[in-house]
Each structure stands twice: as C-alpha cells, then as structure tokens.
C-alpha cells in the first residue's frame, strides 16, 4: 500500500537571492541555496499539510517494510498492511481526507482575505529586499520597478482556487502480490468452474428444447383459436357495416333541424339585404325607412337566432351601427359596404350548409 499526496509542493517554493535583495559573489567557493518560503499563511498552510501528514503517519503506523516487496517493485514507497489492521488504517486514511477537505473549504472560503494578507506581506518583503539590495550593491536600479516585479512574481506563485480545490489530493494506491501456489489453485478452480458451467449449459439446452416444443404446441392451439375468433369477428363486422349502411341511407333523407333553422334565417336575411342593397345602389342618401328596416332586421336576427351561431354577428353589427346614426350622419357608402358584406356572408353560409355531411347533422 502507498499513500500518494499530490500538489502539496505548490504550497512551498524556493526563493531567489535576488528576490531577497542579496547578490552573492559569482566566484564563491561555497554555494549557498536560497531559503524556501510558504505561499500561504502558516495558519492555513499547516492545516492543508496536516491532512497529508496524517495519511503518511497512518501508513507508517499500520504497515511493515518487506524486502521482497521493495525488490519486486523496485521502490520502497509501498508497504505491507496486514489485513487485521486494514480497517483501522482505512479509518485513519478517511480521517486524513476529511482533514484535508475541511482545510481546503476554509481556505477557499477565505481566499480573498488570504490573498490580501499575502499581497501586503509580499510588498513589505519587496521593500525590505529593495533596501537590502540598495545597501549591498552599487548597481543603479529602479526601486519601484524592483518592488513591483518582486511582489508580482511572488503573487504569481500563490496557488489559485482551482489548484487548491482540485490539485491537492490524497490517494490510496494498493498493489497485490500473487504467489505461484495461489495461481495454480486459481487455475484449478477455473477448470472446475468451467466443467460445472458446461454441465449447467447442457442441462439448460435440454430444458430449453422441452420448453420450445411445448411452446410450439401451445402456439398452434392459440393460432387455431385466433383464426376462429378472426372469422367470427369478420362476420360480426360485416353485419355491423350493413347496419351502418342502412342507417346512413336513412340519414340521407334527414336534415338537422338546427341547420335547417339557420338556413331559413340566413335566407331571409339574404333576401332582405339583397333588396336593400338594390335600393342603395345609386342612392345619394340613406332614407329613414331603409335605416329603420336595417335596424329591425338586426333586432330580428338577435331574437330568432336560436342556433347559437355567431358567424353573421359582426357584419350585422356593422350594418346596425351604420343604420343607427343620425339622418345627417348616415353614409350611403357605409350602408352599401355593410349590405354587400352581409349578402356575401349569407351566400357563403348557405354554400357551407349545403356541403356539410348530412349524417353529421343527424348526429348533432
């Protein structure tokens, strides 16, 4: 078993001497490495690192180092965990993962605040580095540019939210060693299982043949019964069609009383509208008698329309409006237009009534 803690190296970076404002001699006999610095405040960085430490400590506590494992795999990262201790090891591993998750949630929640603290710290460090560089070097340099460059470089190394959320991972990586005796036993077991499977398949095939034979016999019986049922249904269907045809012939002689009544109303309105339109053909004004007759016709339609049909409602309303004006305000052109629309509408309604199916009228 191995514990892989990835991404935690991004929380610490090695600085350059130039960033600290120190210039080392180029021909120095001893090379001094620059110090490492945390890229998050210690309070939050230590919480993130604590999860990885707990995971590694759990592996060290519940495992052994075996030379055989290190020889086979060529690495000492993997250790042997006894199965009796695996449950405790797994619980410790899950606690480490929970510690890391809690720490990441806290850092992500306060990320903006942390970033502000780091910026202030980096600018303070940059100003101290500028003072130190200015005191230890005679080279001319732009102080503000140096400070901004050092601070920007440090801020650029700070882990992003995505890096903290997805880049810091603790993974359990198991490996298994299979012994030769176990492989032989596994092979023998596979052969035994194969023989048993072949036997079961043969019995299954025999059973399927028996079931298929019975199914075919039952299917023949069902087919014969279905054929008889189909013939009986066809005879009943022919009888029903004959009855429907007889009813249709009787219905052809009948007309819906509703449509008949509407046809009479439309015919009377058509006759009266045609007569009034003829009188208005060359008229220069609308006579009082004609306007009165138009209004009476509209009122008569409202009283006699028991069918509920409102297809003539709009044109009759226009005619009633034109006829209801004062004598000096009546427009002959408006009356002619309303009467012509009424004649055309009643003609269309009469044609529609003639074209409709008589059987549908009887059902209504």
RODO-2510 file (C-alpha; in nm, 4 decimals, decimal comma):
residues 364
     n   res          X          Y          Z
     1     x     0,0000     0,0000     0,0000
     2     x     0,1207     0,3514    -0,0778
     3     x    -0,0180     0,6956     0,0016
     4     x     0,0192     0,9446    -0,2837
     5     x    -0,0085     1,3086    -0,1736
     6     x    -0,0045     1,5242    -0,4861
     7     x     0,0068     1,9019    -0,5199
     8     x     0,1340     1,9900    -0,1736
     9     x     0,4700     2,1015    -0,3129
    10     x     0,2936     2,4030    -0,4649
    11     x     0,2373     2,5412    -0,1139
    12     x     0,6129     2,5998    -0,0651
    13     x     0,8575     2,7498    -0,3158
    14     x     1,2289     2,8231    -0,3083
    15     x     1,3049     3,1945    -0,3422
    16     x     1,5840     3,3544    -0,5412
    17     x     1,8562     3,5560    -0,3696
    18     x     1,7749     3,8455    -0,5984
    19     x     1,4186     3,8459    -0,4666
    20     x     1,5607     3,8908    -0,1161
    21     x     1,7857     4,1748    -0,2311
    22     x     2,1058     3,9729    -0,1885
    23     x     2,3714     3,9419    -0,4543
    24     x     2,6187     3,6585    -0,3992
    25     x     2,9674     3,6739    -0,5427
    26     x     2,9954     3,4796    -0,8657
    27     x     3,3303     3,3173    -0,7771
    28     x     3,2290     3,1985    -0,4284
    29     x     3,3802     2,8645    -0,3279
    30     x     3,0686     2,7585    -0,1377
    31     x     2,7265     2,7720    -0,2982
    32     x     2,4506     2,8778    -0,0605
    33     x     2,0941     2,7867    -0,1523
    34     x     1,8158     3,0387    -0,1116
    35     x     1,5585     2,9658     0,1591
    36     x     1,2140     2,8185     0,0953
    37     x     0,9014     3,0165     0,1744
    38     x     0,5382     2,9202     0,2234
    39     x     0,2943     3,0634    -0,0317
    40     x     0,0056     3,0703     0,2135
    41     x    -0,0095     3,1983     0,5709
    42     x     0,1233     2,9333     0,8109
    43     x    -0,2157     2,9064     0,9815
    44     x    -0,3837     2,7801     0,6646
    45     x    -0,0830     2,6070     0,5044
    46     x    -0,0241     2,3923     0,8131
    47     x    -0,3895     2,2832     0,8112
    48     x    -0,3570     2,1724     0,4490
    49     x    -0,0300     1,9916     0,5167
    50     x    -0,1788     1,8232     0,8256
    51     x    -0,4021     1,6009     0,6102
    52     x    -0,1045     1,4674     0,4115
    53     x     0,0930     1,4126     0,7321
    54     x    -0,1943     1,2179     0,8888
    55     x    -0,2186     0,9931     0,5818
    56     x     0,1561     0,9172     0,5814
    57     x     0,1551     0,8599     0,9577
    58     x    -0,1336     0,6139     0,9206
    59     x     0,0615     0,4168     0,6600
    60     x     0,3739     0,4140     0,8783
    61     x     0,1773     0,3067     1,1858
    62     x    -0,0159     0,0167     1,0327
    63     x     0,2404    -0,1249     0,7863
    64     x     0,5730    -0,3097     0,7549
    65     x     0,8635    -0,2735     0,5182
    66     x     0,9279    -0,6009     0,3331
    67     x     1,2428    -0,6512     0,1311
    68     x     1,0501    -0,8803    -0,1044
    69     x     0,8061    -0,6045    -0,1939
    70     x     1,0824    -0,3470    -0,2435
    71     x     1,2774    -0,5912    -0,4625
    72     x     0,9801    -0,6865    -0,6813
    73     x     0,8545    -0,3340    -0,7337
    74     x     1,1899    -0,1554    -0,7256
    75     x     1,0748     0,1083    -0,4790
    76     x     1,0394     0,1479    -0,1044
    77     x     0,7243     0,3579    -0,1290
    78     x     0,4949     0,0581    -0,0922
    79     x     0,4497    -0,1090     0,2464
    80     x     0,2646    -0,4197     0,3572
    81     x    -0,0548    -0,3663     0,5601
    82     x    -0,1854    -0,6761     0,7466
    83     x    -0,5489    -0,7481     0,6766
    84     x    -0,6171    -0,7444     1,0521
    85     x    -0,5072    -0,3784     1,0660
    86     x    -0,6518    -0,2671     0,7342
    87     x    -0,9800    -0,1459     0,8826
    88     x    -0,8012     0,0833     1,1306
    89     x    -0,5683     0,2018     0,8543
    90     x    -0,8632     0,2793     0,6276
    91     x    -1,0381     0,4765     0,9017
    92     x    -0,7224     0,6807     0,9635
    93     x    -0,6919     0,7397     0,5884
    94     x    -1,0502     0,8662     0,5672
    95     x    -0,9907     1,0975     0,8650
    96     x    -0,6894     1,2418     0,6831
    97     x    -0,9045     1,3009     0,3736
    98     x    -1,1679     1,4732     0,5881
    99     x    -0,8999     1,6928     0,7469
   100     x    -0,7802     1,7959     0,4012
   101     x    -1,1349     1,8642     0,2799
   102     x    -1,2113     2,0849     0,5807
   103     x    -0,8856     2,2766     0,5386
   104     x    -0,9493     2,3299     0,1663
   105     x    -1,3036     2,4509     0,2350
   106     x    -1,1748     2,7036     0,4900
   107     x    -0,9018     2,8314     0,2568
   108     x    -1,1427     2,8636    -0,0372
   109     x    -1,3944     3,0480     0,1790
   110     x    -1,1328     3,2997     0,2995
   111     x    -0,9270     3,3041    -0,0210
   112     x    -0,9786     3,6750    -0,0949
   113     x    -0,8829     3,7686     0,2616
   114     x    -0,5742     3,5439     0,2432
   115     x    -0,4756     3,6947    -0,0910
   116     x    -0,4926     4,0445     0,0586
   117     x    -0,2716     3,9399     0,3510
   118     x    -0,0184     3,7832     0,1130
   119     x    -0,0083     4,0922    -0,1073
   120     x     0,0674     4,3129     0,1924
   121     x     0,3368     4,0693     0,3088
   122     x     0,4931     4,0411    -0,0375
   123     x     0,5090     4,4178    -0,0825
   124     x     0,6666     4,4537     0,2621
   125     x     0,9210     4,1843     0,1709
   126     x     0,9854     4,3550    -0,1628
   127     x     1,0537     4,6893     0,0055
   128     x     1,2922     4,5228     0,2545
   129     x     1,4659     4,3469    -0,0335
   130     x     1,4996     4,6755    -0,2192
   131     x     1,6562     4,8373     0,0876
   132     x     1,8938     4,5431     0,1297
   133     x     1,9872     4,5375    -0,2386
   134     x     2,0454     4,9120    -0,2356
   135     x     2,2685     4,8789     0,0712
   136     x     2,4751     4,5874    -0,0588
   137     x     2,5100     4,6790    -0,4258
   138     x     2,6424     4,9769    -0,6131
   139     x     2,4444     4,8983    -0,9276
   140     x     2,1811     5,1556    -1,0204
   141     x     1,8236     5,0235    -1,0254
   142     x     1,4654     5,1483    -1,0301
   143     x     1,3344     5,0956    -0,6777
   144     x     0,9601     5,0988    -0,7615
   145     x     1,0056     4,8720    -1,0601
   146     x     1,2083     4,6301    -0,8446
   147     x     0,9416     4,6284    -0,5711
   148     x     0,6557     4,5731    -0,8178
   149     x     0,8453     4,2988    -1,0023
   150     x     0,9321     4,1091    -0,6829
   151     x     0,5756     4,1383    -0,5476
   152     x     0,4194     4,0361    -0,8801
   153     x     0,6475     3,7325    -0,9068
   154     x     0,5580     3,6240    -0,5535
   155     x     0,1848     3,6780    -0,6081
   156     x     0,2055     3,4784    -0,9314
   157     x     0,3349     3,1774    -0,7355
   158     x     0,0360     3,1755    -0,4971
   159     x    -0,1850     2,8689    -0,5616
   160     x    -0,5150     2,9511    -0,7303
   161     x    -0,8561     2,8422    -0,6053
   162     x    -0,8658     2,5709    -0,8714
   163     x    -0,5241     2,4437    -0,7647
   164     x    -0,6310     2,4256    -0,4004
   165     x    -0,9676     2,2647    -0,4773
   166     x    -0,8563     2,0101    -0,7405
   167     x    -0,4768     1,9947    -0,7153
   168     x    -0,4342     1,8884    -0,3516
   169     x    -0,5191     1,5180    -0,3480
   170     x    -0,4547     1,2262    -0,1117
   171     x    -0,4836     0,8900    -0,2888
   172     x    -0,4586     0,5332    -0,1625
   173     x    -0,2604     0,3220    -0,4118
   174     x    -0,2739    -0,0530    -0,3415
   175     x    -0,0694    -0,3281    -0,5086
   176     x    -0,1073    -0,7051    -0,4864
   177     x     0,1498    -0,9878    -0,4959
   178     x     0,0152    -1,3184    -0,6259
   179     x     0,2129    -1,6303    -0,5257
   180     x     0,2676    -1,9246    -0,7621
   181     x     0,0696    -2,1659    -0,5440
   182     x    -0,2214    -1,9272    -0,5459
   183     x    -0,2044    -1,9028    -0,9255
   184     x    -0,2134    -2,2857    -0,9598
   185     x    -0,5070    -2,3084    -0,7204
   186     x    -0,6824    -2,0351    -0,9147
   187     x    -0,6248    -2,2213    -1,2429
   188     x    -0,7626    -2,5480    -1,0984
   189     x    -1,0626    -2,3638    -0,9637
   190     x    -1,1207    -2,2094    -1,3065
   191     x    -1,1172    -2,5551    -1,4703
   192     x    -1,3636    -2,6911    -1,2152
   193     x    -1,5921    -2,3953    -1,2694
   194     x    -1,5655    -2,4417    -1,6474
   195     x    -1,6757    -2,8077    -1,6199
   196     x    -1,9651    -2,7143    -1,3956
   197     x    -2,0619    -2,4368    -1,6346
   198     x    -2,0584    -2,6777    -1,9318
   199     x    -2,2798    -2,9214    -1,7404
   200     x    -2,5224    -2,6465    -1,6475
   201     x    -2,5284    -2,5247    -2,0094
   202     x    -2,6114    -2,8766    -2,1357
   203     x    -2,8970    -2,9090    -1,8883
   204     x    -3,0138    -2,5629    -1,9834
   205     x    -3,0136    -2,6553    -2,3549
   206     x    -3,2208    -2,9691    -2,2886
   207     x    -3,4678    -2,7724    -2,0812
   208     x    -3,4927    -2,5030    -2,3483
   209     x    -3,5717    -2,7670    -2,6134
   210     x    -3,8517    -2,9083    -2,3991
   211     x    -3,9897    -2,5623    -2,3328
   212     x    -3,9671    -2,4719    -2,7026
   213     x    -4,1582    -2,7873    -2,8021
   214     x    -4,4348    -2,7125    -2,5538
   215     x    -4,4413    -2,3512    -2,6670
   216     x    -4,4861    -2,4518    -3,0316
   217     x    -4,7740    -2,6833    -2,9428
   218     x    -4,9443    -2,4093    -2,7424
   219     x    -4,8771    -2,1604    -3,0206
   220     x    -5,0536    -2,3857    -3,2737
   221     x    -5,3541    -2,4081    -3,0426
   222     x    -5,3567    -2,0323    -2,9958
   223     x    -5,3257    -1,9757    -3,3726
   224     x    -5,6252    -2,2006    -3,4420
   225     x    -5,8294    -2,0241    -3,1760
   226     x    -5,7229    -1,6846    -3,3126
   227     x    -5,8250    -1,7878    -3,6637
   228     x    -6,1697    -1,8895    -3,5430
   229     x    -6,2012    -1,5647    -3,3485
   230     x    -6,0934    -1,3664    -3,6548
   231     x    -6,3567    -1,5318    -3,8746
   232     x    -6,6246    -1,4654    -3,6144
   233     x    -6,5123    -1,1033    -3,5838
   234     x    -6,5213    -1,0570    -3,9616
   235     x    -6,8783    -1,1882    -3,9774
   236     x    -6,9835    -0,9534    -3,6963
   237     x    -6,8031    -0,6651    -3,8689
   238     x    -6,9911    -0,7293    -4,1944
   239     x    -7,3217    -0,7350    -4,0071
   240     x    -7,2331    -0,4090    -3,8301
   241     x    -7,1332    -0,2439    -4,1580
   242     x    -7,4641    -0,3496    -4,3118
   243     x    -7,6485    -0,1887    -4,0195
   244     x    -7,4408     0,1287    -4,0511
   245     x    -7,5048     0,1433    -4,4246
   246     x    -7,8778     0,1064    -4,3669
   247     x    -7,8681     0,3825    -4,1037
   248     x    -7,6682     0,6022    -4,3429
   249     x    -7,9265     0,5591    -4,6160
   250     x    -8,1974     0,6577    -4,3712
   251     x    -7,9906     0,9556    -4,2546
   252     x    -7,9551     1,0815    -4,6114
   253     x    -8,3255     1,1635    -4,6027
   254     x    -8,2948     1,3652    -4,2817
   255     x    -8,1635     1,7167    -4,2229
   256     x    -8,0623     1,8706    -3,8928
   257     x    -8,3394     2,0993    -3,7579
   258     x    -8,0705     2,3294    -3,6200
   259     x    -7,9067     2,3800    -3,9572
   260     x    -8,2446     2,3980    -4,1293
   261     x    -8,3482     2,6789    -3,8971
   262     x    -8,0222     2,8651    -3,9516
   263     x    -8,0609     2,8211    -4,3275
   264     x    -8,4060     2,9847    -4,3114
   265     x    -8,2674     3,2742    -4,1055
   266     x    -7,9788     3,3202    -4,3496
   267     x    -8,2193     3,3052    -4,6470
   268     x    -8,4469     3,5759    -4,5044
   269     x    -8,1509     3,7987    -4,4187
   270     x    -8,0065     3,7400    -4,7667
   271     x    -8,3383     3,8328    -4,9302
   272     x    -8,3804     4,1488    -4,7225
   273     x    -8,0134     4,2513    -4,7616
   274     x    -8,0308     4,1993    -5,1395
   275     x    -8,3411     4,4166    -5,1651
   276     x    -8,1888     4,6940    -4,9510
   277     x    -7,8600     4,6760    -5,1428
   278     x    -8,0523     4,7183    -5,4682
   279     x    -8,2258     5,0265    -5,3256
   280     x    -7,8924     5,1723    -5,2103
   281     x    -7,7187     5,1042    -5,5403
   282     x    -7,7450     5,4588    -5,6775
   283     x    -7,8866     5,6354    -5,3707
   284     x    -7,7283     5,9620    -5,2600
   285     x    -7,8607     5,9351    -4,9056
   286     x    -7,9971     5,6775    -4,6646
   287     x    -8,3703     5,7049    -4,6238
   288     x    -8,5269     5,6736    -4,2816
   289     x    -8,7416     5,3769    -4,3824
   290     x    -8,4423     5,1839    -4,5129
   291     x    -8,2397     5,2578    -4,1997
   292     x    -8,5358     5,1517    -3,9844
   293     x    -8,5728     4,8267    -4,1790
   294     x    -8,1996     4,7562    -4,1374
   295     x    -8,2230     4,8087    -3,7626
   296     x    -8,5329     4,5893    -3,7406
   297     x    -8,3549     4,3155    -3,9348
   298     x    -8,0635     4,3230    -3,6871
   299     x    -8,3057     4,3066    -3,3942
   300     x    -8,4983     4,0231    -3,5609
   301     x    -8,1750     3,8231    -3,6026
   302     x    -8,0935     3,8625    -3,2340
   303     x    -8,4411     3,7329    -3,1431
   304     x    -8,4638     3,4475    -3,3946
   305     x    -8,1066     3,3106    -3,3780
   306     x    -8,1756     3,0060    -3,1583
   307     x    -7,8854     2,8130    -3,3136
   308     x    -7,6112     2,9947    -3,1227
   309     x    -7,4225     3,0601    -3,4491
   310     x    -7,2411     3,3968    -3,4385
   311     x    -7,0898     3,3946    -3,7887
   312     x    -7,3193     3,6822    -3,9018
   313     x    -7,2848     3,8751    -3,5762
   314     x    -7,0002     4,1028    -3,6923
   315     x    -7,1481     4,2104    -4,0292
   316     x    -7,4924     4,2694    -3,8726
   317     x    -7,3282     4,4807    -3,6019
   318     x    -7,1632     4,6954    -3,8727
   319     x    -7,4995     4,7319    -4,0513
   320     x    -7,6754     4,8219    -3,7261
   321     x    -7,4093     5,0828    -3,6476
   322     x    -7,4406     5,2403    -3,9942
   323     x    -7,8222     5,2444    -3,9781
   324     x    -7,8331     5,3703    -3,6205
   325     x    -7,6603     5,7026    -3,6940
   326     x    -7,8494     6,0325    -3,7138
   327     x    -8,0092     6,1108    -4,0509
   328     x    -7,7487     6,3726    -4,1441
   329     x    -7,4632     6,1426    -4,0391
   330     x    -7,5693     5,8306    -4,2280
   331     x    -7,3230     5,7420    -4,5004
   332     x    -7,4604     5,5755    -4,8158
   333     x    -7,1195     5,4268    -4,8860
   334     x    -7,1022     5,2753    -4,5364
   335     x    -7,4521     5,1276    -4,5793
   336     x    -7,3673     4,9820    -4,9205
   337     x    -7,0483     4,8251    -4,7849
   338     x    -7,2278     4,6728    -4,4862
   339     x    -7,5108     4,5363    -4,7047
   340     x    -7,2699     4,3894    -4,9611
   341     x    -7,0699     4,2207    -4,6820
   342     x    -7,3920     4,0785    -4,5400
   343     x    -7,5022     3,9442    -4,8812
   344     x    -7,1621     3,7845    -4,9369
   345     x    -7,1550     3,6340    -4,5858
   346     x    -7,5029     3,4798    -4,6145
   347     x    -7,4095     3,3352    -4,9536
   348     x    -7,1002     3,1699    -4,8030
   349     x    -7,3013     3,0328    -4,5101
   350     x    -7,5637     2,8837    -4,7433
   351     x    -7,2981     2,7096    -4,9522
   352     x    -7,1281     2,5711    -4,6390
   353     x    -7,4558     2,4256    -4,5148
   354     x    -7,5132     2,2506    -4,8454
   355     x    -7,1635     2,0990    -4,8469
   356     x    -7,1703     1,9563    -4,4930
   357     x    -7,2317     1,5875    -4,4380
   358     x    -7,5962     1,5028    -4,3601
   359     x    -7,5034     1,2152    -4,1307
   360     x    -7,3030     1,4568    -3,9093
   361     x    -7,6066     1,6864    -3,8935
   362     x    -7,8275     1,3986    -3,7804
   363     x    -7,5801     1,3036    -3,5047
   364     x    -7,5782     1,6661    -3,3822
***
